[in-house]
Amino acid sequence: MPKIIKIALKIKTDKSYNIVLGNNILTDLGREIKKLKCGNSIFIITDKNVAKLYLKKTLSALKNGGFSDIGKVIIPAGEEQKNYKTFLKLLNALYDFDKNQQKKVILLTLGGGVTGDLGGFVASTYRRGVNYIQVPTTLLGLVDCGLGGKTAFNFREAKNLIGAFWQPKMVYMDTAVLKTLPLRELKCGLAEAIKYGIIKDKPLFTFFEKNMGQLLKYDKTALDKMIPVCAGIKARITSADERDDKDIRIILNYGHTLGHAIEAATNYKKFHHGEAVAIGMVLAAKLAVKLGCLCGCEAFRIEALLKKAGLPTSVQGIAPGKILASMKRDKKFVSGVNRFVLPVEIGRVKVFENIPEKLILSTFV
Ligand SMILES: NC(=O)c1ccc[n+]([C@@H]2O[C@H](COP(=O)([O-])OP(=O)(O)OC[C@H]3O[C@@H](n4cnc5c(N)ncnc54)[C@H](O)[C@@H]3O)[C@@H](O)[C@H]2O)c1
């Protein structure tokens, strides 16, 4: 008989953190980090576009907060960077900064979701995990990927396949950075923001229908109203299901099963993440109509709103077989059985399993 030695691991740890949200608050970043008492050296991970605009300001904010030992690494911008090569590059740069291995390093990710996801994963792996702060600079980052602790990079045809759950110590959101965000990226952020309306909040969806014109003009009042609502929904969902294993967090994946597959099938070159998700949301709504669980008029409203936001809504020009092949790599699928988050009305979604491939394909036309 084998001898069994049990390792009891009933761990209860408090991983709570604050989202600090305001306009023109970047100058206070160093002082806010200092208050956390979670390290004395800071290593910034950012991309070229963001560095040009905000690195200097960030460095002086950190110095004003009392940090003098600061390192940095700048990566090229774009989803194509979200791979193991960049991951290794980041690790090497961090290793060089932390040469004597005696620093209590805080990682600071300054940028959009690519920087945040990659940088967060570096934080989760370096020395088996170091503290990190997210400073999202895209709308998509402010409403979604800056919070929740999902970190990852893409691997072969699988989006976000390699990753970890690693919670930041703080998410610091300065909405003033949106002023410099290209319109295409603003629209991508709107796609994920609209998602919250569809999965959880009908009044928010109606708000988007009424205020899309203002939002597309970067109207501060409209943005300031919408961002905390979206971030609040994400915060509540991720608090209830940190590791995506309770069938709560899964609803955030609405539009992402096909969205991720579309991104991967086009080598992360044709669509930006928010655009692929917009298409994925329309296809998922069409699928829901075909399954008889969503009224055609609601699917029409979803598509019309995404079009109003200037987002793509169809997959023309991409081989359906390629999309399906990438889709099969979706992390939600269990033992080859597909799982889709589909709307049953605006403001409410459900998880559906084992949907025939033929039906999925029929939404592509
Ligand atoms: N971890 C999560 O929970 C989660 C959730 C949703 C999406 N994501 C991931 O997020 C990524 C998409 O994020 P994204 O849309 O922020 O993309 P991104 O990081 O590629 O940023 C988009 C572009 O905007 C530029 N940019 C960023 N901030 C700017 C600013 N203030 N002014 C001017 N230019 C600026 C960047 O340099 C880049 O060119 C995807 O990889 C997706 O998988 C993660």
PDBQT file of the ligand as one rigid body, heavy atoms in Angstrom, charges set to zero:
ROOT
HETATM    1  N1  LIG A 401      -6.676  40.669 -19.272  1.00  0.00    +0.000 N 
HETATM    2  C1  LIG A 401      -7.924  40.867 -19.611  1.00  0.00    +0.000 C 
HETATM    3  O1  LIG A 401      -8.844  40.678 -18.819  1.00  0.00    +0.000 OA
HETATM    4  C2  LIG A 401      -8.246  41.346 -20.993  1.00  0.00    +0.000 A 
HETATM    5  C3  LIG A 401      -9.531  41.767 -21.325  1.00  0.00    +0.000 A 
HETATM    6  C4  LIG A 401      -9.783  42.264 -22.592  1.00  0.00    +0.000 A 
HETATM    7  C5  LIG A 401      -8.740  42.338 -23.513  1.00  0.00    +0.000 A 
HETATM    8  N2  LIG A 401      -7.499  41.910 -23.168  1.00  0.00    +0.000 N 
HETATM    9  C6  LIG A 401      -6.378  42.000 -24.133  1.00  0.00    +0.000 C 
HETATM   10  O2  LIG A 401      -6.094  43.362 -24.383  1.00  0.00    +0.000 OA
HETATM   11  C7  LIG A 401      -5.461  43.483 -25.659  1.00  0.00    +0.000 C 
HETATM   12  C8  LIG A 401      -6.056  44.666 -26.406  1.00  0.00    +0.000 C 
HETATM   13  O3  LIG A 401      -5.796  45.816 -25.665  1.00  0.00    +0.000 OA
HETATM   14  P1  LIG A 401      -5.767  47.270 -26.329  1.00  0.00    +0.000 P 
HETATM   15  O4  LIG A 401      -6.915  47.435 -27.216  1.00  0.00    +0.000 OA
HETATM   16  O5  LIG A 401      -5.537  48.231 -25.240  1.00  0.00    +0.000 OA
HETATM   17  O6  LIG A 401      -4.512  47.160 -27.324  1.00  0.00    +0.000 OA
HETATM   18  P2  LIG A 401      -3.010  47.707 -27.329  1.00  0.00    +0.000 P 
HETATM   19  O7  LIG A 401      -2.340  47.485 -26.054  1.00  0.00    +0.000 OA
HETATM   20  O8  LIG A 401      -2.407  47.103 -28.546  1.00  0.00    +0.000 OA
HETATM   21  O9  LIG A 401      -3.175  49.282 -27.540  1.00  0.00    +0.000 OA
HETATM   22  C9  LIG A 401      -3.729  49.764 -28.731  1.00  0.00    +0.000 C 
HETATM   23  C10 LIG A 401      -2.853  50.828 -29.398  1.00  0.00    +0.000 C 
HETATM   24  O10 LIG A 401      -3.033  52.078 -28.730  1.00  0.00    +0.000 OA
HETATM   25  C11 LIG A 401      -1.768  52.660 -28.421  1.00  0.00    +0.000 C 
HETATM   26  N3  LIG A 401      -1.984  53.478 -27.219  1.00  0.00    +0.000 N 
HETATM   27  C12 LIG A 401      -2.219  53.032 -25.965  1.00  0.00    +0.000 A 
HETATM   28  N4  LIG A 401      -2.553  54.053 -25.173  1.00  0.00    +0.000 NA
HETATM   29  C13 LIG A 401      -2.496  55.179 -25.913  1.00  0.00    +0.000 A 
HETATM   30  C14 LIG A 401      -2.765  56.549 -25.643  1.00  0.00    +0.000 A 
HETATM   31  N5  LIG A 401      -3.207  56.964 -24.473  1.00  0.00    +0.000 N 
HETATM   32  N6  LIG A 401      -2.587  57.441 -26.646  1.00  0.00    +0.000 NA
HETATM   33  C15 LIG A 401      -2.183  57.017 -27.886  1.00  0.00    +0.000 A 
HETATM   34  N7  LIG A 401      -1.961  55.739 -28.201  1.00  0.00    +0.000 NA
HETATM   35  C16 LIG A 401      -2.123  54.828 -27.223  1.00  0.00    +0.000 A 
HETATM   36  C17 LIG A 401      -0.852  51.498 -28.282  1.00  0.00    +0.000 C 
HETATM   37  O11 LIG A 401       0.483  51.855 -28.477  1.00  0.00    +0.000 OA
HETATM   38  C18 LIG A 401      -1.359  50.549 -29.375  1.00  0.00    +0.000 C 
HETATM   39  O12 LIG A 401      -0.825  50.926 -30.608  1.00  0.00    +0.000 OA
HETATM   40  C19 LIG A 401      -5.681  42.158 -26.369  1.00  0.00    +0.000 C 
HETATM   41  O13 LIG A 401      -4.467  41.456 -26.414  1.00  0.00    +0.000 OA
HETATM   42  C20 LIG A 401      -6.675  41.425 -25.488  1.00  0.00    +0.000 C 
HETATM   43  O14 LIG A 401      -6.513  40.036 -25.524  1.00  0.00    +0.000 OA
HETATM   44  C21 LIG A 401      -7.238  41.432 -21.938  1.00  0.00    +0.000 A 
ENDROOT
TORSDOF 0
